[in-house]
């Protein structure tokens, strides 16, 4: 229900590059209010799905994903597992984070 309401709002869409720091701060504040463990200093350009299962550390950048989600459908089942992005980590454009993954602090993840 929250996803439906959020669609088309500040949290329901991906943030385009060049957006102000104030926009990111406000967006992170709203994500925190919805249950995401998101540092206010992080830069998240992707749409976030399953708020309460997503954790992004201080000064981390999640760039270019279509969405950051802890939900996946595989082998006829819905998989719900948390995603954690460590402090200072960088997730590059078109990188894929599967539910249940954990990115270490200061790690750099790029698509193959």
N, C-alpha and C positions, 0 to 999 in steps of 0.2 A: 504494500500500500504506500509506504514511504517513497519507494522508487517511482511509483506512478505520479505522486504529487510533485516529486523533485524534478521530473522530466521537464527540460526547458528552462530550468532555473539556474542559479549560480553553481549549484552542485550537480545538476542533472546532465550537464554537457562537459565536454573536454574544454580546457582553458587554452586559448590560442597563444602561441609565443608572442612576447612583447607586452603581455598583460602586466599591469602595475603590481608592485609589491603589496599595496593596500588591498587589491583584489584577492591575491593569494592568502593574505592574512585573514580576511573576512571569510573566504571559502573554507580555510582550515578551521576557523572558529565554528562555523556551521557544521562541518564534518564531525568535530569533537562533540558538539551538542547532540548529534545523531548517534554517537557511540563509537566512532572511529578513534583509535589511539594515534592521533596525528599531531606531530610537533608543530607549533605555530610558526616555526622558522623553516619548515620544509617547503619545497616547491613542487606541487603536484599538478601536472598539466593534463593528466588522464581523468576520465570519468571514473568515479569510485562506486563500486557495487558491493553490497553486503557489508555495510559500514562497520558493524561490530566485530568483524573478523579481519580487519585491515589495520596494520600498525606501521607507521612511517616515522623514523627517528629524526632528531634535530639535524638541520642543514642537509637533509637528503633531497635528491632530485629524482622525481619519477617523470620522465620525459617521453612523449611521443606514443604512449600506448593508447589504443582506442579506449580501453577501460582497464581499471585495476580491480579485479574481482577475486573473491575467494570461493566462487561457485564454478563448477565445471560439470559437464555431462559426459560420462564415459562408460562403456560397457553396459548401457541401459540403466545406469544409476546416476543420481545426482550426488556429486561429491562436494561437501562443505568442509573446508579446512582453512585455517588462518594463513595470512601472508604477512611476513615481517620484512621490512626494509630497514637496515641498520643505519646508525648515525653517520652522516656524511657520505652515504652510498649514492651512486649514480646509476640510474636505469635508462639506457639509451633508447632511441627511436626504434620501434618495431621489435623490441625485446619482448619475450613471453615469460611471464611468471605464472607457474602453475599453482593451484591451491595446495597449501601445505609447505610451500617453499619459504626459505629464510635467507635473506641476503645479508652477508656480514657487514660490519661497520667499515666504511671507507672502500667498499668493493665497487668495481666498475663493470657493469653488465651491458654488453652490446649484442645485437642480433647477429646470427651467423650468416 
